[in-house]
Amino acid sequence: MGFTSYMDIALDEARAAAARGEVPVGAVLVSPSGEVIARDGNRTRALSDPTGHAEILVLRAACAAAGSERLPDHDLWVTLEPCAMCAAAIAAARIRRVYYAAADPKSGGVAHGAKVFSHPQSHHAPEIYDGISAREAEALLKTFFATRRA
């Protein structure tokens, strides 16, 4: 079985989030067989929920569908480096791999900031692959925030 990227789907979810006035971050959760189990974009404003990040929403949906709090062998695709909250949830769910597009030096929790997976308190550390479609994800974020500041 060859490598398949699901980042285009995550980017579609990020665009949809931007269209709703949300920070344009999208996520996709993929089963071991390559099936898209859940996909969503940020919904913190729509849900009036600070935990309404794309990663949390897809983890919730996939765990509910599986009837389990753990999703071993599943892969998460996300357009921005997960924050510390999302990284902790990813570890708790035992996600196998995380693929993310843009780095987040300000609020990231994987390669920046808290570096959640490198702590001994982290019960699980997924494989991490970064930079996939980073330019497109960065452009979405920059455009979104530029229109807010104008």
Secondary structure, DSSP 8 states (H G I E B T S, - for coil): ------HHHHHHHHHHHHHTTS---EEEEE-TTS-EEEEEE--HHHHT-TT--HHHHHHHHHHHHHTSS--TT-EEEEEE---HHHHHHHHHHT-SEEEEEE--TTT-SSSSTT-GGGSTT-S---EEEE-TTHHHHHHHHHHHHHHHH-
